[in-house]
C-alpha cells in the first residue's frame, strides 16, 4: 500500500515538508518498503489518509535514503513514526521509554485516527507533548539500548 502514500527521498524533501506543513499534523513514517511491519503500517496509513486530510499530512521515508534523520531521531527499530506540527516535533507519552516516536504498527485504523486527533487538538492548543489515547496493552514494548555511553 506504500504506493498510495507520498514519499520523501532526500533530506531537503524532508526539511521542506517539515517547514511547509502548516496547521496540519505531519506524519513521517521511517522504514523500508520490503519490511512486513512497515507494509502493515502503510496499509493503515493509506486507508486512513482520506479521512484525515483536514488534520494530517502523511509521508513515508525509506530509512536508507535519509540516514541523517535516522541518526538524528535515533531510529534503530522500524517502522518509526514521528509527528510534527508547524515545524515543531510533537512528542507523545506512549508509556514507553521513548516519547519522541512510535515504534511498530498501529493495531487498527481507529487507533491511528485517535492518535492524530489527540495530537492535532493538543498542538492547536500549543502543547508539544500529549498523552497517548491508546490502551497501553496495544502499544508495542521494547527496550532502549544506548550505544557508546
C-alpha positions in Angstrom: 0.0 0.0 0.0 3.0 2.3 0.1 2.4 3.2 -3.5 -0.7 5.2 -2.3 1.4 7.4 0.1 3.6 10.3 -0.7 7.3 9.6 -0.5 10.2 11.8 0.6 13.5 10.7 -0.8 16.1 13.3 0.2 17.0 15.3 3.3 15.9 18.5 1.6 12.5 17.0 0.8 12.0 16.1 4.5 13.2 19.6 5.6 10.8 21.3 3.1 7.9 19.1 4.3 8.6 20.0 8.0 8.8 23.7 7.2 5.9 23.9 4.7 3.3 21.9 6.6 1.1 24.4 8.5 -1.9 23.8 10.7 -1.7 20.0 10.0 0.0 17.2 11.8 2.9 16.0 9.7 3.3 12.2 10.0 6.7 10.8 8.9 6.9 7.0 8.7 10.6 5.9 8.6 11.1 2.3 7.4 11.6 0.0 4.5 9.0 -0.9 1.9 10.0 -4.6 2.0 9.5 -4.9 5.8 6.4 -6.8 6.8 5.6 -4.5 9.7 6.1 -1.4 7.5 3.7 -2.9 5.0 1.0 -3.3 7.7 1.5 0.3 8.9 1.5 1.6 5.3 -1.9 -0.1 4.8 -3.3 1.6 7.9 -1.8 5.0 6.8 -3.1 4.7 3.3 -6.6 3.7 4.4 -6.9 6.5 6.9 -5.3 9.3 4.8 -8.6 10.3 3.1 -10.3 10.7 6.5 -7.5 12.8 7.9 -6.9 15.3 5.1 -8.1 18.2 7.4 -5.9 17.1 10.2 -2.8 15.4 8.9 -0.3 15.1 6.0 1.3 11.7 5.8 4.6 10.8 4.2 6.8 7.7 4.1 10.6 7.8 4.1 13.0 5.0 3.3 15.4 4.9 6.2 18.4 4.3 4.0 17.7 7.3 1.8 17.9 9.8 4.6 20.4 8.4 7.1 21.0 11.8 8.7 17.4 11.8 10.1 17.7 8.2 11.1 20.7 9.1 13.2 19.2 12.4 14.5 16.0 10.7 15.7 17.9 7.6 16.8 15.9 5.3 14.7 17.2 1.8 15.2 13.9 -0.1 15.1 11.4 0.2 12.2 8.9 1.3 11.4 9.2 4.5 13.4 6.5 7.1 13.1 7.4 10.7 14.0 4.9 13.6 14.3 5.4 17.4 13.7 3.0 20.4 13.9 4.0 23.7 12.4 7.7 22.7 12.4 7.7 21.6 16.0 8.4 18.0 16.9 5.4 16.7 18.8 6.1 14.1 21.5 3.5 11.6 22.7 3.6 9.9 26.1 3.3 6.2 24.9 4.2 5.0 28.4 7.4 3.6 26.9 11.0 4.9 27.5 10.9 6.9 24.2 8.3 9.6 23.7 9.8 11.0 20.5 8.5 8.4 18.1 6.1 5.5 17.8 7.8 2.2 17.1 5.9 -0.5 15.3 2.5 -0.6 13.6 -0.8 0.6 15.0 -3.2 -2.3 15.6 -6.3 -0.7 13.9 -7.1 2.3 11.7 -9.1 3.7 14.6 -6.0 3.7 16.8 -4.1 5.8 14.3 -7.1 8.2 13.8 -7.4 8.6 17.6 -3.6 9.4 17.9 -3.8 12.0 15.1 -6.9 13.6 16.7 -5.2 13.9 20.1 -2.0 15.3 18.6 -4.0 17.8 16.4 -6.1 19.0 19.3 -3.1 19.3 21.7 -0.9 21.1 19.1 -3.7 23.6 18.3 -3.6 24.5 22.0 0.2 24.9 21.8 1.2 21.7 23.5 4.4 20.0 22.4 3.7 16.8 24.3 0.4 14.9 24.5 -0.8 11.7 26.2 -1.5 8.7 24.1 -5.2 7.8 23.8 -4.2 4.1 23.1 -4.6 1.3 25.6 -1.1 0.6 27.0 -1.5 -3.1 26.1 -1.8 -2.2 22.4 1.5 -0.3 22.3 4.5 -2.4 21.2 7.0 -2.8 24.0 10.8 -2.6 23.5 13.9 -1.7 25.5 16.3 1.1 24.6 19.9 0.2 24.3 22.2 3.1 24.3 25.4 2.8 22.3 28.8 4.3 23.3 27.7 5.6 26.7 
